[in-house]
Every structure is written in C-alpha cells, then in structure tokens.
Amino acid sequence: MISLVIPSYNNLRHLKNAYNSVRKYYTNKVELVLIDDGSSDGTFEWLNSLKDKNLIFWKEKNRLGHTILYDEGIKKSTNDIVGILHADMYIAPNYIENLLKHLTPGKVVCATRIEPPLHPPGKEKIIQDFGMDFDSLKIENFYEFSKEEMIRSKDQTTQGIFAPWVLYKEDHLKIGGHDPGFAPFPYEDSDLFQRWILAGYEMVQSRDALVYHLTCRGHRWNKEIGKNDDEFKLFEEKSRIYYLKKWGSWIKNNEYSYPIISPVYNKTLVLKNPTSQLQNHLDPWFNGGEDIIIEVDGSNFNQQDFQIIQQLPEIIQDSGEIGEFELGNLKITINDLESKEKGLINIYSKNKYE
C-alpha cells in the first residue's frame, strides 16, 4: 500500500478528475488523503459523500496552503510509502507500479509530467496537448498516448525531481518535511528538493510513470489561465524573499530540473548613501551573518554590481582564501570560507529568515 496526499482549494472539478483517475486503476492499493484547504465550492460536501474505505479526508477552517497540508496529510497517512499529487493531475495506467519499481529507502522517485504547451519545454517533461482546462480535457486520449509512451520508455530513468513524487514516509519526516516558512506557497518544493539532496537521498525520475498536469490550477491561475492571481503575487513575493534569505542565491536547475545547489554563506551588506528602493532590492540577498561583508556606495551601484551579488556564492567559493578584494564597485571581505548549506537540511522551529 501507498498513500497519496492531495490538498485542494476551490478546485473541486479538477479534484474529482484526479480522484477518479486514481480510483480507475487502484481501489485497495492506494490510500488517498484528500484535504479541503478552506474551500467554498462544495469540496468537503463531496468528500463526505464518498463511500471509500481507503480515503482519509478533512476540511481546514481557513486556507493554509499546500506547504503545510502536504506534511499534515503525510503524517496522517497509514502507510510506509507516501507521495503527493496535485488536484489538477491525472495518472496513467501502471502509475504506482512504475514508481515503486525504482523506490528504496533513501531514494525519492518522481513521475514524468505530460503538460499542455503553457510553460517552456524541458527534458524532464513531455509537451502534449490533451486539453488546457476542465472543459477541454481529452482524458481518454491521454490514456491511449500513455500506453504507447510506456512502451517507448519502459524502465527508463533520468535524474530529476519535481512533483509528483514518492518516498518512504520515514525519509520525509526525518528532515522535518516542508519548511513552513514558505507557507502557503510557492518555492517550498525547490527548498525541499535541495534538502533531500543534501541529506544524501538519491533522485530518480521514472520515465514510464506518467501524469497529465494542467498546471497552476487552484493556487495560481483561478480566474484566467496564464494570469497570476493578486493573492498569489503576494505569497510569491513573501516566499521569494524567504528563499533568498535562507539560501543566499536563486533557484538553479539543470536541463532535467535537477537542483544545482550553490554554497551558502552568512553575508552582511554595508550600503552607503542608500535609497529605500535600492535597500529593499538588495536586502533579501543578505542574511546578516559575518562570513562575508559587502561594502558598496549606493550612488555608484549598477547592474553589473547586482549581477556580482547574484553570483557571490560561486565567486566566494572560487576565491579560495580569506581576505579583502574589490570587484566592480563592491568591496568584498571574506572572513570564513566554510559554507553552511548542510545546516539547512532540517527545518527550523521558527521562521529564522523572515
């Protein structure tokens, strides 16, 4: 048995499809943990009407976001192996088998997404249009395509990591799950993936475990496809700042969406002649530590200087020595070259970086 966790916020039409796609193939082998994240569209009433002995569900009074609810669902699951799905994902035949054949303790296995042409293509996914939204879905066409794709890619793997994924529950809880500092979302996934890698877990993408993913429904595109909701913009900015404060640089992935982890240093900015706009622009890149001190005159600051700040972890790592040097208009003082990224594996009891 495996438990799959699906939080949903005002996404009932898609959630029904996601539920039915799992139950089409798995009635007893998969425990579903479905969470109503404070919805007002009848989600809980529908959940309460289901006669499903392998279903755990509840309703949150207020919206918490999937950063919190993935972990709450995993904690309440009753199986040793857990995974997540999005409410706008639909699984193909043999989905579970094609994931679990690669899974062992200390390993995370992710599926291969099939998506409509809404985001840039990548080697980690397949671009194929089986409908852009609920009313245009061609699920049966997706199923037929998946059967052919599973033959073409049978037992193949690549190294990548993104949702949906599965792993042993113990491995997920060992590092504390998701960092609640990213609640309600986004960027909690990039943070988690990097922490898994730093903890020594192996990442495997199963190329014949397939899902159709509409993308971004329920938390980003509610009213119009491709247009971010105002609420999402606020959450995104909060999480962006938290991520930068924590990791010291922005998200980097290779061509298969496998994280490239930059070294993490404690950094302080000394900004002379600041403007409030420049101060706010630069502050997220510094966490107040004393490993690295950057001094700059705001009146001379330019785009090239900002590019240097963005690349500081690699520049510091490559420098290889304690001391002072100038780069662009920046005076850089290195007091400690020991990087701190492994100290980020386990989550903090409070949001240290806010």
C-alpha positions as CSV (number, residue, x, y, z in Angstrom):
1,M,0.0,0.0,0.0
2,I,0.9,3.6,-0.7
3,S,-0.7,6.9,0.5
4,L,-1.1,9.8,-1.9
5,V,-1.8,13.3,-0.5
6,I,-3.8,15.8,-2.4
7,P,-4.7,19.2,-0.9
8,S,-7.3,21.3,-2.8
9,Y,-8.5,24.8,-2.6
10,N,-11.7,25.7,-4.6
11,N,-10.7,23.2,-7.2
12,L,-13.5,20.6,-7.0
13,R,-14.0,20.0,-10.7
14,H,-10.3,19.0,-11.2
15,L,-10.1,17.2,-7.8
16,K,-13.0,14.9,-8.9
17,N,-11.0,14.0,-12.0
18,A,-7.8,13.5,-10.1
19,Y,-9.7,11.2,-7.6
20,N,-11.4,9.3,-10.4
21,S,-8.1,8.8,-12.3
22,V,-6.6,7.1,-9.2
23,R,-9.6,5.0,-8.5
24,K,-9.9,4.0,-12.1
25,Y,-6.8,1.8,-11.5
26,Y,-6.4,1.5,-7.8
27,T,-9.1,0.8,-5.2
28,N,-7.3,-1.1,-2.5
29,K,-3.6,-0.5,-3.2
30,V,-3.7,3.3,-2.8
31,E,-4.8,5.2,0.3
32,L,-5.9,8.7,-0.7
33,V,-5.6,11.6,1.7
34,L,-7.7,14.5,0.4
35,I,-7.7,17.8,2.2
36,D,-10.1,20.6,1.7
37,D,-8.0,23.7,2.2
38,G,-10.8,26.0,3.4
39,S,-12.7,25.8,0.1
40,S,-16.2,27.3,-0.6
41,D,-17.1,25.3,-3.7
42,G,-18.6,22.2,-2.1
43,T,-15.4,20.2,-1.8
44,F,-16.0,19.0,1.7
45,E,-19.6,18.0,1.0
46,W,-18.4,15.9,-2.0
47,L,-15.6,14.3,0.1
48,N,-18.1,13.5,2.8
49,S,-20.4,11.8,0.2
50,L,-17.7,9.3,-0.9
51,K,-18.0,5.7,0.1
52,D,-14.3,4.9,0.1
53,K,-12.8,2.8,2.8
54,N,-9.3,3.8,1.7
55,L,-9.9,7.6,2.0
56,I,-8.8,10.0,4.7
57,F,-10.2,13.5,4.4
58,W,-10.8,16.6,6.4
59,K,-11.6,20.3,6.0
60,E,-9.4,23.2,7.2
61,K,-11.4,26.1,8.5
62,N,-9.0,28.6,6.9
63,R,-6.7,28.3,3.9
64,L,-3.3,27.0,5.0
65,G,-1.7,26.2,1.6
66,H,-0.1,23.0,0.3
67,T,3.3,23.7,2.0
68,I,1.6,22.8,5.3
69,L,-1.0,20.4,4.2
70,Y,1.3,18.0,2.3
71,D,3.0,17.3,5.6
72,E,-0.2,17.1,7.6
73,G,-1.5,14.6,5.1
74,I,1.7,12.6,5.2
75,K,1.6,12.5,9.0
76,K,-2.0,11.2,9.0
77,S,-1.3,8.6,6.3
78,T,-1.2,5.0,7.4
79,N,1.4,3.6,5.0
80,D,5.2,3.4,5.0
81,I,5.4,4.8,1.4
82,V,3.9,8.3,0.7
83,G,3.6,10.6,-2.2
84,I,1.8,13.7,-3.4
85,L,-0.4,14.6,-6.4
86,H,-1.7,18.0,-7.4
87,A,-5.5,18.4,-7.7
88,D,-5.0,19.1,-11.4
89,M,-3.1,15.9,-12.1
90,Y,-4.4,12.7,-13.7
91,I,-2.5,9.5,-13.5
92,A,-1.9,7.0,-16.3
93,P,-2.1,3.2,-16.1
94,N,0.6,1.4,-14.0
95,Y,1.5,4.7,-12.4
96,I,2.1,3.3,-9.0
97,E,4.0,0.2,-10.2
98,N,6.2,2.3,-12.5
99,L,7.2,4.5,-9.5
100,L,7.7,1.8,-6.9
101,K,9.9,-0.5,-9.0
102,H,12.6,2.2,-8.5
103,L,12.0,3.0,-4.9
104,T,14.2,2.0,-2.0
105,P,14.9,3.7,1.4
106,G,16.9,6.9,0.9
107,K,15.6,7.5,-2.6
108,V,12.9,9.8,-4.0
109,V,11.2,8.8,-7.2
110,C,9.2,11.3,-9.3
111,A,6.9,10.8,-12.3
112,T,7.1,12.2,-15.7
113,R,4.6,15.0,-16.4
114,I,2.8,15.4,-19.7
115,E,1.7,19.0,-20.0
116,P,-0.1,21.3,-22.5
117,P,2.1,24.0,-24.1
118,L,1.6,26.5,-21.3
119,H,5.2,26.6,-19.9
120,P,8.6,26.3,-21.6
121,P,9.5,22.8,-22.7
122,G,12.2,20.8,-20.9
123,K,13.8,17.4,-20.9
124,E,12.0,16.5,-17.7
125,K,8.6,16.5,-19.2
126,I,6.5,15.8,-22.4
127,I,4.6,18.6,-24.1
128,Q,1.4,17.2,-25.5
129,D,-2.0,18.9,-25.5
130,F,-4.8,16.9,-24.1
131,G,-6.8,19.9,-23.0
132,M,-6.0,23.3,-21.4
133,D,-8.7,23.2,-18.8
134,F,-11.6,21.2,-17.4
135,D,-14.0,21.7,-20.3
136,S,-11.4,20.8,-23.0
137,L,-9.9,17.7,-21.3
138,K,-9.3,14.7,-23.5
139,I,-8.5,12.2,-20.7
140,E,-9.1,9.1,-22.8
141,N,-6.7,10.4,-25.4
142,F,-4.2,10.9,-22.7
143,Y,-4.7,7.3,-21.5
144,E,-4.1,6.0,-25.0
145,F,-1.0,8.1,-25.5
146,S,0.4,7.0,-22.1
147,K,0.1,3.3,-23.1
148,E,2.2,3.9,-26.2
149,E,4.7,6.1,-24.2
150,M,5.1,3.5,-21.5
151,I,6.2,1.0,-24.2
152,R,8.7,3.6,-25.6
153,S,10.2,4.5,-22.3
154,K,9.8,1.2,-20.4
155,D,12.1,1.0,-17.3
156,Q,14.0,4.2,-18.4
157,T,15.1,6.7,-15.8
158,T,16.7,10.1,-15.7
159,Q,17.9,12.2,-12.8
160,G,15.3,14.9,-12.0
161,I,13.0,15.9,-9.2
162,F,9.6,17.7,-9.1
163,A,6.1,16.8,-8.3
164,P,4.6,14.3,-8.2
165,W,6.9,12.2,-6.1
166,V,7.0,9.3,-3.7
167,L,9.4,8.2,-1.0
168,Y,9.4,6.4,2.3
169,K,7.5,8.3,5.0
170,E,10.4,7.9,7.4
171,D,12.7,9.6,5.0
172,H,10.4,12.6,4.6
173,L,9.8,13.1,8.3
174,K,13.5,12.6,9.1
175,I,14.4,16.0,7.8
176,G,11.2,17.7,9.1
177,G,9.2,17.7,5.9
178,H,8.5,21.1,4.1
179,D,9.7,24.3,5.6
180,P,6.7,26.2,7.0
181,G,8.4,29.5,6.2
182,F,7.2,29.0,2.7
183,A,3.5,28.7,3.6
184,P,1.2,28.9,2.0
185,F,3.4,28.5,-1.2
186,P,5.4,28.7,-3.5
187,Y,9.1,27.6,-3.7
188,E,8.6,25.1,-0.9
189,D,9.4,22.4,-3.4
190,S,12.8,23.7,-4.5
191,D,13.8,24.1,-0.9
192,L,12.7,20.6,-0.1
193,F,14.4,19.0,-3.1
194,Q,17.7,20.7,-2.2
195,R,17.4,19.5,1.4
196,W,16.8,15.9,0.2
197,I,19.9,16.0,-1.9
198,L,22.0,17.5,0.9
199,A,20.7,14.7,3.2
200,G,22.1,12.2,0.7
201,Y,18.9,11.0,-0.9
202,E,19.1,9.7,-4.5
203,M,16.7,11.3,-7.0
204,V,15.2,9.2,-9.8
205,Q,12.7,10.2,-12.5
206,S,10.7,7.2,-13.8
207,R,10.0,7.9,-17.5
208,D,7.2,5.5,-17.7
209,A,5.2,6.7,-14.6
210,L,3.1,9.3,-16.3
211,V,0.7,12.0,-15.2
212,Y,-1.2,14.7,-17.2
213,H,-0.7,18.0,-15.4
214,L,-2.8,21.0,-16.3
215,T,-0.5,23.2,-14.1
216,C,-1.1,26.0,-11.7
217,R,-4.9,25.5,-11.0
218,G,-6.2,26.3,-7.6
219,H,-3.3,28.3,-6.2
220,R,-2.1,30.5,-9.1
221,W,-4.5,30.5,-12.0
222,N,-8.0,30.6,-10.7
223,K,-9.8,33.2,-12.8
224,E,-7.8,33.0,-16.0
225,I,-5.2,30.6,-17.4
226,G,-1.8,32.2,-17.5
227,K,-2.7,35.2,-15.4
228,N,-1.4,35.1,-11.8
229,D,-4.0,36.0,-9.1
230,D,-3.2,39.0,-7.0
231,E,-3.2,36.8,-3.9
232,F,-0.6,34.5,-5.5
233,K,1.6,37.5,-6.3
234,L,1.7,38.5,-2.6
235,F,2.5,34.9,-1.5
236,E,5.1,34.6,-4.2
237,E,7.0,37.7,-3.1
238,K,7.0,36.6,0.5
239,S,8.4,33.2,-0.4
240,R,10.9,34.6,-2.8
241,I,12.4,36.8,0.0
242,Y,12.4,33.9,2.4
243,Y,14.1,31.6,-0.1
244,L,16.9,34.2,-0.8
245,K,17.4,34.9,2.9
246,K,17.8,31.2,3.5
247,W,19.8,30.0,0.5
248,G,21.6,33.2,-0.4
249,S,21.1,32.8,-4.2
250,W,18.2,32.0,-6.5
251,I,17.0,28.6,-7.7
252,K,19.1,26.8,-10.3
253,N,18.3,23.5,-12.1
254,N,19.9,21.5,-14.8
255,E,18.2,20.5,-18.1
256,Y,16.3,17.7,-16.3
257,S,15.2,20.0,-13.5
258,Y,17.7,18.5,-11.0
259,P,18.8,21.2,-8.5
260,I,22.2,22.8,-8.7
261,I,23.0,23.8,-5.1
262,S,25.1,26.8,-4.5
263,P,27.3,27.2,-1.4
264,V,25.6,29.1,1.4
265,Y,27.4,31.8,3.4
266,N,26.3,34.2,6.0
267,K,26.5,37.7,4.4
268,T,26.1,41.3,5.5
269,L,25.6,44.3,3.3
270,V,27.1,47.7,4.2
271,L,25.3,50.1,1.9
272,K,26.5,53.8,1.9
273,N,24.2,56.5,0.5
274,P,21.3,54.1,0.2
275,T,17.9,54.8,-1.3
276,S,14.9,52.9,0.1
277,Q,14.3,51.3,-3.3
278,L,17.9,50.0,-3.5
279,Q,17.9,48.9,0.1
280,N,14.7,46.9,-0.4
281,H,16.1,45.5,-3.7
282,L,19.3,44.2,-2.1
283,D,18.2,43.2,1.4
284,P,16.8,39.7,0.5
285,W,20.3,38.7,-0.8
286,F,21.8,39.1,2.7
287,N,21.0,37.4,6.0
288,G,23.1,39.5,8.4
289,G,25.9,37.0,9.0
290,E,29.6,37.8,9.3
291,D,31.2,35.2,6.9
292,I,31.1,37.7,4.1
293,I,30.8,41.5,4.3
294,I,30.0,43.5,1.2
295,E,30.5,47.3,1.1
296,V,29.2,49.5,-1.7
297,D,28.3,53.1,-2.3
298,G,24.6,53.2,-3.4
299,S,25.3,56.2,-5.6
300,N,27.7,54.2,-7.7
301,F,25.8,50.9,-7.7
302,N,24.9,49.5,-11.1
303,Q,23.5,46.4,-12.8
304,Q,26.9,44.8,-13.1
305,D,27.3,45.1,-9.3
306,F,23.9,43.4,-8.8
307,Q,25.0,40.5,-11.1
308,I,28.1,40.1,-8.9
309,I,25.9,39.9,-5.8
310,Q,23.7,37.2,-7.5
311,Q,26.8,35.2,-8.3
312,L,28.6,35.8,-4.9
313,P,28.4,32.2,-3.6
314,E,30.3,30.9,-6.6
315,I,32.7,33.8,-6.6
316,I,33.5,33.3,-2.9
317,Q,33.9,29.6,-3.4
318,D,36.3,30.1,-6.3
319,S,38.3,32.7,-4.5
320,G,39.7,30.1,-2.1
321,E,41.1,32.5,0.5
322,I,40.3,34.7,3.4
323,G,40.8,38.4,2.9
324,E,39.6,41.5,1.0
325,F,39.3,42.3,-2.7
326,E,37.3,44.6,-4.9
327,L,35.0,43.6,-7.7
328,G,33.1,46.2,-9.7
329,N,32.1,48.8,-7.2
330,L,32.0,46.2,-4.4
331,K,34.5,45.8,-1.6
332,I,34.3,42.1,-0.5
333,T,35.7,40.9,2.8
334,I,35.8,37.2,3.3
335,N,36.1,36.1,7.0
336,D,35.0,32.5,6.7
337,L,35.1,30.2,3.7
338,E,33.2,27.3,5.3
339,S,29.8,27.0,3.5
340,K,26.7,26.4,5.6
341,E,24.3,24.7,3.2
342,K,24.3,21.3,5.1
343,G,23.0,23.2,8.1
344,L,19.8,23.8,6.2
345,I,18.8,20.1,5.8
346,N,16.4,20.1,8.8
347,I,13.7,22.8,9.1
348,Y,13.8,25.4,11.8
349,S,11.2,25.6,14.6
350,K,10.6,29.2,13.7
351,N,11.0,31.3,10.6
352,K,14.5,32.4,11.1
353,Y,14.9,34.2,7.8
354,E,11.8,36.4,7.9
